[in-house]
C-alpha cells in the first residue's frame, strides 16, 4: 500500500511529492491527475482560474488536446511545512503528428496542501512558452528519462 505524503514536509518527502506529481502529469490522464487535489481545490493556471476536480479534468483534457508529445519535468524549488514551490519545464508540439512548432514551457508552481489528507488544496502556476526547434529539445527519450537531462542556470 502506498503511503500518502502529508505535511509537514521534510526535504525527502517534498522531493518525493514533486516527483509523484511529475509522474502523474506525464500520464496525461486528467481524471487520474485530479485525484491528487482536494475536491474543492483552487487553481490559477496562467490567466485561467479554476475550482474543483471537475474543472481540473476539463482544463487538463483541453490542454492535452493541444499539447502533443507532452513531456514534463518538475524540480523542487523550495518548501515549508505545508507548501511546496516547483520549477518545471515541459516540451510539446502543436500538431498530433509532430510536424508543427515545438515549444518548451518554463514555469513555477506554488502548492499548498491539506494536512489531514496530503491532497493539494491550492495550485498557482505561472509559465512561459518558448518556441524551440526539434534539435533544441531536451526530453527526446520520453518522460521516464527527464531527470537524465542536466539543466543548469545557463539553460534558464
C-alpha angles and dihedrals in degrees: 000000000000116000112230111234107231134176139298088072127207123197089264096049093043090053091048092048091052094049091046089055091048091052093047094049092048089061088067087213107138098194091049093046092049091061089072089067132070114259089252097037116155122222139185111191107181101301097344121098120200139175128195138010095280091058090045092053092048092047095048092045091055092043094053093044087067101031105071124187088017114186120175136194122190123191128189110252101174141329145194130187097293103007134075129188118204135195111207142183128190135173129210144160126232094223128063091227093050091243093119136076118309119223136190116205117207119193156138130237130199113205129190120191135207108241097216099051105020088231120138111254097179133030122179117183133187120181145162128210116220123191112236135176122244089253091055093059117121102191103055095135096059136253097305089065103045094109090058090070113091109223115188135170090272088066095055 
